[in-house]
Amino acid sequence: MKKKVVILTMFFSLIGASLAFAADDFRSTQITGWQNDNTLFITGQNQYGHFGWKITSGKAKVTLYETCPNKPTKSLSYTVTSNGGTDYWMSVACDYHAQIIGSGVGLGTVWVQNYQN
């Protein structure tokens, strides 16, 4: 019986650790009205990730920022009125975060994620 308890404890510890790791690869934020906000940073994984958004009404400016050592910050911006997104190559040497600026938005969500999950 003790062996089963130890095995189950190890299993749930591993699941918890993988969930904690996965959380670092997805960042999102929500706004309403004329608010603006930024997601937390994630680090690229030398593979494609996703920059996405959902807008219930109104419009918003959504921007993906790429910050790499010793390079100017790059950005990719869209003015949006509906749901969408784009895949983006995310280098392991760089950090990424997204920003949303509302313009009469009912509810606006923006996120950035790695696809390794």
Contact map, one row per residue, 1 for C-alpha under 8 A:
111110000000000000000000000000000000000000000000000000000000000000000000000000000000000000000000000000000000000000000
111111000000000000000000000000000000000000000000000000000000000000000000000000000000000000000000000000000000000000000
111111100000000000000000000000000000000000000000000000000000000000000000000000000000000000000000000000000000000000000
111111110000000000000000000000000000000000000000000000000000000000000000000000000000000000000000000000000000000000000
111111111000000000000000000000000000000000000000000000000000000000000000000000000000000000000000000000000000000000000
011111111100000000000000000000000000000000000000000000000000000000000000000000000000000000000000000000000000000000000
001111111110000000000000000000000000000000000000000000000000000000000000000000000000000000000000000000000000000000000
000111111111000000000000000000000000000000000000000000000000000000000000000000000000000000000000000000000000000000000
000011111111100000000000000000000000000000000000000000000000000000000000000000000000000000000000000000000000000000000
000001111111110000000000000000000000000000000000000000000000000000000000000000000000000000000000000000000000000000000
000000111111111000000000000000000000000000000000000000000000000000000000000000000000000000000000000000000000000000000
000000011111111100000000000000000000000000000000000000000000000000000000000000000000000000000000000000000000000000000
000000001111111110000000000000000000000000000000000000000000000000000000000000000000000000000000000000000000000000000
000000000111111111000000000000000000000000000000000000000000000000000000000000000000000000000000000000000000000000000
000000000011111111100000000000000000000000000000000000000000000000000000000000000000000000000000000000000000000000000
000000000001111111110000000000000000000000000000000000000000000000000000000000000000000000000000000000000000000000000
000000000000111111111000000000000000000000000000000000000000000000000000000000000000000000000000000000000000000000000
000000000000011111111100000000000000000000000000000000000000000000000000000000000000000000000000000000000000000000000
000000000000001111111110000000000000000000000000000000000000000000000000000000000000000000000000000000000000000000000
000000000000000111111111000000000000000000000000000000000000000000000000000000000000000000000000000000000000000000000
000000000000000011111111100000000000000000000000000000000000000000000000000000000000000000000000000000000000000000000
000000000000000001111111110000000000000000000000000000000000000000000000000000000000000000000000000000000000000000001
000000000000000000111111111000000000000000000000000000000000000000000000000000000000000000000000000000000000000000000
000000000000000000011111111000000000000001000000000000000000000000000000000000000000000000000000000000000000000000000
000000000000000000001111111000000000000001100000000000000000000000000000000000000000000000000000000000000000000011001
000000000000000000000111111100000000000001000000000000000000000000000000000000000000000000000000000000000000001111000
000000000000000000000011111110000000001111000000000000000000000000000000000000000000000000000000100000000000001110000
000000000000000000000000011111000000001100000000000000000000000000000000000000000000000000000000010000000000111100000
000000000000000000000000001111100000111000000000000000000000000000000000000000000000000000000000000000000000111000000
000000000000000000000000000111110000100000000000000000000000000000000000000000000000000000000000000000000011110000000
000000000000000000000000000011111111100000000000000000000000000000000000000000000000000000000000000101001011100000000
000000000000000000000000000001111110000000000000000000000000000000000000000000000000000000000000000001011111000000000
000000000000000000000000000000111110000000000000000000000000000000000000000000000000000000000000000001111110000000000
000000000000000000000000000000111111000000000000000000000000000000000000000000000000000000000000000011111000000000000
000000000000000000000000000000111111100000000000000000000000000000000000000000000000000000000000000011100000000000000
000000000000000000000000000000100111110000000000000000000000000000000000000000000000000000000000001111000000000000000
000000000000000000000000000011100011111000000000000000000000000000000000000000000000000000000000001110000000000000000
000000000000000000000000000010000001111100000000000000000000000000000000000000000000000000000000111100000000000000000
000000000000000000000000001110000000111110000000000000000000000000000000000000000000000000000000111000000000011100000
000000000000000000000000001100000000011111000000000000000000000000000000000000000000000000000000110000000000000000000
000000000000000000000000001000000000001111100000000000000000000000000000000000000000000000000011100000000000000000000
000000000000000000000001111000000000000111110000000000000000000000000000000000000000000000000011100000000000000110000
000000000000000000000000100000000000000011111000000000000000000000000000000000000000000001111111000000000000000000000
000000000000000000000000000000000000000001111110100000000000000000000000000000000000000001111111000000000000000001000
000000000000000000000000000000000000000000111111000000000000000000000000000000000000000001110000000000000000000001010
000000000000000000000000000000000000000000011111000000000000000000000000000000000000000011110000000000000000000000000
000000000000000000000000000000000000000000011111100000000000000000000000000000000000000011100000000000000000000001100
000000000000000000000000000000000000000000001111110000000000000000000000000000000000001111000000000000000000000001100
000000000000000000000000000000000000000000010011111000000000000000000000000000000000001111000000000000000000000111100
000000000000000000000000000000000000000000000001111100000000000000000000000000000000111100000000000000000000001111100
000000000000000000000000000000000000000000000000111110000000000100000000000000000000111100000000010000000000011110000
000000000000000000000000000000000000000000000000011111000000000000000000000000000011110000000000000000000000011100000
000000000000000000000000000000000000000000000000001111100000010000000000000000000011100000000000000000000001111000000
000000000000000000000000000000000000000000000000000111110000000000000000000000000111000000000000000000000011110000000
000000000000000000000000000000000000000000000000000011111111000000000000000000011110000000000000000000001111100000000
000000000000000000000000000000000000000000000000000001111100000000000000000000001100000000000000000000001111000000000
000000000000000000000000000000000000000000000000000000111110000000000000000000001100000000000000000000011110000000000
000000000000000000000000000000000000000000000000000000111111000000000000000000001000000000000000000000111100000000000
000000000000000000000000000000000000000000000000000000101111100000000000000000111100000000000000000001111000000000000
000000000000000000000000000000000000000000000000000000100111110000000000000000111000000000000000000111111001000000000
000000000000000000000000000000000000000000000000000000000011111000000000000011110000000000000000000111100000000000000
000000000000000000000000000000000000000000000000000010000001111100000000000011110000000000000000011110000000010000000
000000000000000000000000000000000000000000000000000000000000111110000000001111000000000000000000011100000000000000000
000000000000000000000000000000000000000000000000001000000000011111000000001110000000000000000001111000000000000100000
000000000000000000000000000000000000000000000000000000000000001111100000111100000000000000000001111000000000000000000
000000000000000000000000000000000000000000000000000000000000000111110000111000000000000000000111100000000000000000000
000000000000000000000000000000000000000000000000000000000000000011111011110000000000000000000111000000000000000000000
000000000000000000000000000000000000000000000000000000000000000001111111100000000000000000001110000000000000000000000
000000000000000000000000000000000000000000000000000000000000000000111110000000000000000000001100000000000000000000000
000000000000000000000000000000000000000000000000000000000000000000011111000000000000000000000000000000000000000000000
000000000000000000000000000000000000000000000000000000000000000000111111100000000000000000000000000000000000000000000
000000000000000000000000000000000000000000000000000000000000000000110111110000000000000000000000000000000000000000000
000000000000000000000000000000000000000000000000000000000000000011110011111000000000000000000000000000000000000000000
000000000000000000000000000000000000000000000000000000000000000011100001111100000000000000000000000000000000000000000
000000000000000000000000000000000000000000000000000000000000001111000000111110000000000000000000000000000000000000000
000000000000000000000000000000000000000000000000000000000000001110000000011111000000000000000000000000000000000000000
000000000000000000000000000000000000000000000000000000000000111100000000001111100000000000000000000000000000000000000
000000000000000000000000000000000000000000000000000000000000111000000000000111110000000000000000000000000000000000000
000000000000000000000000000000000000000000000000000000000011110000000000000011111000000000000000000000000000000000000
000000000000000000000000000000000000000000000000000000100011110000000000000001111110000000000000000000000000000000000
000000000000000000000000000000000000000000000000000000111111000000000000000000111110000000000000000000000000000000000
000000000000000000000000000000000000000000000000000001111010000000000000000000011111000000000000000000000000000000000
000000000000000000000000000000000000000000000000000111100000000000000000000000011111100000000000000000000000000000000
000000000000000000000000000000000000000000000000000111000000000000000000000000000111110000000000000000000000000000000
000000000000000000000000000000000000000000000000011110000000000000000000000000000011111000000000000000000000000000000
000000000000000000000000000000000000000000000000011100000000000000000000000000000001111100000000000000000000000000000
000000000000000000000000000000000000000000000001111000000000000000000000000000000000111110000000000000000000000000000
000000000000000000000000000000000000000000000001111000000000000000000000000000000000011111000000000000000000000000000
000000000000000000000000000000000000000000000111100000000000000000000000000000000000001111100000000000000000000000000
000000000000000000000000000000000000000000111111100000000000000000000000000000000000000111110101000000000000000001000
000000000000000000000000000000000000000000111110000000000000000000000000000000000000000011111100000000000000000000000
000000000000000000000000000000000000000000111100000000000000000000000000000000000000000001111110000000000000000000000
000000000000000000000000000000000000000000110000000000000000000000011000000000000000000000111110000000000000000000000
000000000000000000000000000000000000000000110000000000000000000001111000000000000000000001111111000000000000000000000
000000000000000000000000000000000000000011110000000000000000000001110000000000000000000000011111100000000000000000000
000000000000000000000000000000000000000011110000000000000000000111100000000000000000000001000111110000000000000100000
000000000000000000000000001000000000011111000000000000000000000111000000000000000000000000000011111000000000000100000
000000000000000000000000000100000000011100000000001000000000011110000000000000000000000000000001111100000000011100000
000000000000000000000000000000000001111000000000000000000000011110000000000000000000000000000000111110000000010000000
000000000000000000000000000000100001110000000000000000000001111000000000000000000000000000000000011111000001110000000
000000000000000000000000000000000111100000000000000000000001110000000000000000000000000000000000001111100000000000000
000000000000000000000000000000111111000000000000000000000011100000000000000000000000000000000000000111111001000000000
000000000000000000000000000000001110000000000000000000000111100000000000000000000000000000000000000011111000000000000
000000000000000000000000000000011100000000000000000000001111000000000000000000000000000000000000000001111100000000000
000000000000000000000000000000111100000000000000000000111111000000000000000000000000000000000000000001111111000000000
000000000000000000000000000000011000000000000000000000111100000000000000000000000000000000000000000000011111000000000
000000000000000000000000000001111000000000000000000001111000000000000000000000000000000000000000000000001111100000000
000000000000000000000000000001110000000000000000000011110001000000000000000000000000000000000000000101001111110000000
000000000000000000000000000111100000000000000000000011100000000000000000000000000000000000000000000100000011111000000
000000000000000000000000000111000000001000000000001111000000010000000000000000000000000000000000011100000001111100000
000000000000000000000000011110000000001000000000011110000000000000000000000000000000000000000000010000000000111110000
000000000000000000000000011100000000001001000000111100000000000100000000000000000000000000000001110000000000011111000
000000000000000000000000111000000000000001000000111000000000000000000000000000000000000000000000000000000000001111100
000000000000000000000000110000000000000000011011110000000000000000000000000000000000000001000000000000000000000111111
000000000000000000000000000000000000000000000011110000000000000000000000000000000000000000000000000000000000000011111
000000000000000000000000000000000000000000001000000000000000000000000000000000000000000000000000000000000000000001111
000000000000000000000100100000000000000000000000000000000000000000000000000000000000000000000000000000000000000001111
